[in-house]
Amino acid sequence: HNEVAPNQFECAPTFEDANLAIDHNQLLMDVMDRVALKHNFKVLLHEKPFAGVNGSGKHNNWAMSTDTGVNLLAPGRRPKENLQFLAFFITTVKAVHRYGDLLRASIASASNDHRLGANEAPPAIMSVFLGSMLDGVLDELERTAKLPLDKGDNIYLKLGIDKIPPILLDNTDRNRTSPFAFTGNKFELRAVGSSANCSSAMTTLNAIVADQLLDFKTEVDALIAQGKKKEVAIVDVLREYVISSKSIRFEGNGYSDEWKEEAARRGLANVPTTPLALDALVRPDAAELFARHGILSEVELHARHEILLDEYIKKIQIESRVLGDLAVNHVIPTALSYQTKLIANVRGLRELGLDDENSEVTVEMIKSISRYVSTIKSTVDAMTNARKDANKLEDARERAIAYCDTVKEKFAAIRRAADKLELLVADEDWPLVKYRELLFRH
């Protein structure tokens, strides 16, 4: 169906096991690309091809189920089923709180950096949205921290667990500003980029939740060994998770500057760029996590880190070279050629004896073109020099950061000046496809 941006569409496949879903998603991308070319179209899988309008991403709807198909993130009709739901639900929230930096690293890319935090895309700050009802359930569980639970008590009644409705699909709010939201009987990781292979994000999410579930069982078993009833032990551990992970829960507007300030006060990381986000992959706790579950060794993690940095550098380098070529060999010559026409127009008006008032608008256009051309040329030169300096750096991380901070940061200024020239130069003289034609021609 149609989405918000012009010529933007959403494709929603049916759910299946993660391995199959990811393979089918990759195949779908390939089919879309080939079919589009057959009809003289081009599918843009870039996360943010157009500034100022909605970008594209993949909403990874994720849940856990038993081998018989029972969804562990769906509340049931009986209190015992609700305790099971809360165990898996709260443990997942705790996992995201504990390993949020790894989840951020799993969705990092040069193109996704353009999308995160802009035009209905989730921010780079990892947070969890639960909806007002479930947020209230967890607050209530926290408030009962000092409530004594004895072996003879009906803990479901005492803690209000029996009040959780069996179906929450209509009780969860819609919040598109959250990167990780609970949507009734599943979580939705909305921060994955549209060009990404989802395997990185799903491997990371599965790993951190599995790790937290193992810790959960260890902690519950320890309390049972001390003589606590199983249900009481489960609730005690879950309550501690609710309290310790509270900072990751956010129900407000993730786009706002206020949230950035609030997130900083909560101690949540805001890492908007890929080179820094990828640091999480080579931290000791990441190596221990992936090795503990037999997923990746420390050497393999470091290799991935190096490869992802190299991929980032190459993408920014290619974009920089293409942008410089378009600006110097197409935009500037076209602008100067049109400016020459305007100069001839002014000269002709003055030769006819008309006063300066008659050529005032044209003269202003000539000055504007000179100003924008000067901005483009000087910024392209600065970008080229920054690229040369970055290439001298031997360390891949330092080189990637240099490309991000000194090369990529020049893109916007060049683009703004070129956009202004696109509006000034006569349509028949402009050699490139115009922005409005890309968005609205078809």
N, C-alpha and C positions, 0 to 999 in steps of 0.2 A: 504494500500500500504506500501511498505518498507520505513523505515526511515533510519537515518544516522548510528546508532549503529548496530552492528551485531545482527541479530534476533530481531530487533526492528521494530514495525509496528504501523501505525496510523489508527485509526478508526474514520471516520467523519460522525456522524449522521445528519439527516436533522433537521432544526430548528423547535421549537415548544415553547409553553408557558413554562416559567422557571420551574414551579412546576413539570410539566410532564417531561421535559427534564432531570431534576435532578433524578427523580424516574427511568426513563428509563436508565440513566447512571449507577445508582446503580445496576439495574437488569442486564445490560450488563456485568458489572464487575463480577457478580456472575455466569452468563452463561459462560463467558470466562474461569473462574477458573474451573468450573465443566467439561466443554468440554475438556479442556487441560488435566485434570487428566485422562479422559477416553482414551486419546491417549498417555499416559505416558509422557506428557509434564507438565511444570509448568509455569504459567503466573506470571511474576514478576511485580507487581504493585508498587514496591518501587521506589521512585523518583530518586535514584542514586545507583543502585545495583553495578555498576562497576566504579571505579575511572578512570579518564582520557578519558572517552567516554561519549557521550551524555546521559543525564538522560531522565526522562519521566515526562510529565505534561499534564494538561488539559487546552486547549485554550477555554475559555468561551466566545463565540461570543454573544454579548449582544446589544439589541436595544430596543427602545420603540415604541409602535404603538397605534393607536386609537382602539376603539372597533369595527371599521369597517375595520381594517387591514391596515390603512395608516401608513407607517413607518415614524416616526417623525425625524429620523436621515438620511433621504434621501433628498437631494436637489431636488427642483421641476423645472418646466419649466418657472414659473412666479416669478417675484421679491418678491411678497408677500409670496410665498411658501419658498423662500430662507431665508426670515427673520424668518419664523417659524423654519426652519432647524437650523439657527444660534442660535436661542433662546435655543433650546434643546441641541444643540451641545456644545455651550459655557458654559451653566449651568452645564453640565456633567463634563467638564474640571474643572470648579470652584469647584464642589463638591469633586473631587479627590484631588485637591489642599488643600481644607479645611480639609478633613478627610483622608488624605493619610495614617496616622498612623493606623486608624481603618481598612483600606483595607489591609495593611500589616499584621495586627493581624489576619485577617480573613483567610489568607493563610499560617499561621505559623504552622509548625510541625517539629518534630525531623528529619524526613527523608527529608522534603523539604528544610531544612537548608543546606543539602549536595548539593542540586541541584542549588539553587539560585546563580546566578553570575558565573556559570561554564559551559563550553561546550555548547554554544548556548541556555543557559537558561537565562531568565531576571534576573537582579540584585535585591537585597533586597531594593534598593532605588526606591520608587514609583515615576514614571515620566509618562508623556503622550507624545506619538508620534502622530503627525497629518499628516505628509507628507509635502513636501516643498510647495505645492500649497496652502493648507489650512493654513499652518503656515504664508504664505504671506498674505492671506486674513485677518487674525487676526492682523498681523502687520499693515496692511493698515487701519483697523478699529481703531487701537490705534493711528496712525498718524493723524487721523482726529479729535482728541480730541478737538482741538481748532476751528474746522470748525463750524461756526454757522448754526444751523438747524432751519429754520422758518416754520411756519404752511403751507405756500404755496409751500414749496420746494418739489421736487421729491426726497425723501431721498434715494430711491433705486439707483437712478442714481448718486446722489451726493456722496454716500458712496461706490459705486462700487458693491453693493449687486446684481445688475442685471447681473453681469459678472460671477457669480458662475455657472458652467455648471450643467445641470440636472443630469448627471451621473459622479460620481467621482471614479468609480471602477477601472478605468485604470490610474487614476491620483494620486493614493496614492502609496508611496514607500513601499517596504518591509523592515521592520526593526525588526528582531527577537530578538534584544537586549532590546526591550522596554517591560515593564510589562503591559502597558495599551496603546494599539495602535488603531487608527482609521483606518478602512480598507474598506472605500468606502461608506457603508451605515449602519455601525455598529461599535461598539468598541469591542476590543478583549482583555480580561483579561488573560494574558498568564502565570501568576505567580502561578496559582492553581496547587497543586501537583497531581500526577497521582493516589495516593492512597486516595485522599481526597473525602469527600462528598461535592459537590459544593454548598450545601445549605448555608453554612456559608458565603462564598464569595458573593453569589448572594443576600442573605438577606442584607448584609452590603452595597453592591453597590446600590441596590434598595432603601435602607433607606437613604443613603447620598444624592442620586440624588433627591429623593422625597422631602427631607428637603430643599435642595437648590432651587428646583422649587417653593416651597411655599414662601421662602424668596424672590425669583425673582418676584413673583406676588405681594407681599406686597410692594416691592420697586417701581415697575412699577405703581401700584395703587396710591402710594403716590405722584409720579410725575404728574400723570394725574389729581389728586386732586388739584395740584398747577397750573393747566391750560395748561399743555403740551399735545400735540397730542399723541395719543396712540403709534404710530410707533416711534415717536421721543423719548418718554419715554423708550420704549423697547431698542432702540439703545443706549441711554445714560447708562442704567443699564448694558447692555452687554459690552459696552466699559469699564466700571469700572471693570467688571469681568475679561476681557481680560488683563487689566493692573495689577490687583492685583494677578492674578494667573499665570503670565508669567513665574515665576520661575519653575513651574512644567512641562513646555513644553521643550522637549529635542529631537533633531533630530539626534544626533550623536551616537557614539558607547558606549552602556551601559556597555560593558565588561571592558572598559579601566580604568586604574588607574586615568587618567586625569579626567574622569567623576566623580569619587569619590571625587576628590579635588574640582571640579567645583560645585558638588552638595552641598558640605559643605559650599562653599562660598555663595550659593543661600539659605542656611538655610534649605535644605531638609535633612530629617533624613535618616541615613544608619544604620539599625538595623538588623544585620545578624543572630542573634540567637533568638530562640523562647521565652525563658523566659523573655527577655527584650521587645520583640515585643508585647507580651500579656499584657504589662502594659497599653496599650491604652484602653483595655476593661474596666478598672476600674477608668478611669479618669472622672471627673465630666461632661465634655461635652459629653462623650459617654453615660453616664447614662441618661442625659437630652434628647439626640437624640432618643434613643430607647424607652424611656418612652413616649416622646412626640407623637410618632407614634403608641403607643400601641403594640410594638413588644416584648420588654423585660423590666422587672422592674430592678431597681438597685440591688435588692437582687438576681435576676436571673442572672444578668451579673456577679456579684461577684461569684456566684456558678459556672458559666461556666469557669470563670478565674481559680478557684480552681481546677476544674475537668481537664482542659487542662494542667495545671501545673503538676498535678498528672500523667496524661497520658504521658507527656514528661519524667518525672522522671522514670516511670516504663519502658518505651521503652529504655532509655539510660542504666538503671540498667540491664535489660535483655540482651541487646547487650554487655554490659561490662562483665557479667558473662559468656556468651557464648564465647566471644572472649578470655577471660582468660582460659576457659576450653580447647578450641581448641589449644591455644598456649602451655599450660603447659602439657596437656595430649596427644597431638598428634604431634604438630610441633616440640617441643623440643626433645622428645624421638626419633623421626624419625631422626632428625638432628644428635643427639649424636650417634645413631646406625650407621648411614652412616659415621660419623667421625671416629668411631672405625674401620670400614673397611679401611678407608684411612690410619689410623695409622698403621694398619697391612700391608698395601701395602708398606708404607715407610720403615717399619722394614724389610720386605722381600727384598726390593731393597738393603738395606744396608748390609744385611746378605750375599747377592750375591757379595758384594765388590764393588758395584757401588757407584760412588761419589755423593755428595750432589746435583750436578747439575741435575742429573736424577730424583731426587725427589722434586726439587724446587717448581714445580707447585702444586704438591699434598700437600706439607707443607703449601703453601699459602692458599689452600682451607681449610685445617684444622684450620688455624688461623682465616680465615674469618668465618667459622662455629662457632668457639668459641666466636668471637666478636658478631655475630648476636644473638646467644643463650643468651649471657650475657645481651644484650640489651633487648631482649624479657622478660627474667626473671625479671630483675630489674624494667622494666616498668610495667609489670603485677603486681608486688608487690606494686609499687607506686599507680597504679590504684585501687587496692583492698583497700589499706589504705585510699585513697581519698574517695572511696565509703563509707567506714565505718564512716569517718568524716562527710560526707554529710548527712548520715542517722541520725546523732545526732541532726541535725538542725530541730527545730520544725516548723518554718515558711516555708510554701510551696514554696514561691517565692525564698527565700534564698537557700532552698534545691535544687530547679531546677537550679538556677544559679551556685551553687557549682558542680552539676552534669555536667553542660555544660562546666564550666571553668577548673575543676580539674579532672574529670573522662573522659568525652568525648575527651578532648584534648590529652589524652594518646593513643587513638585508632590508630592514623596515624603512630606513631613511631613503635608500635607493628606490624602493617600491613606491613610497609616498610621492616622491618627486616625479617618477614615471607616470603614476596615476594622474597627477596634475597636468602633465604634458598631454596625456591621452585625452583629457577634457578640452585642452586648448587647441590642439592640432586638428585641422580639417579632417573629416572622416575619410575622404577619398585619398588623403595623403598618408594615413596611418597604416603601416605595413603588417602589423600584428593583429590578431583577433582581439577585439575589445572586451573589457570586463563584462559589459552588459550583454554582449553577443554570446559569451560563454555561458552566462546564467540564464538568459531569456530567449535566445534565438529559436530554440526548438520547443 
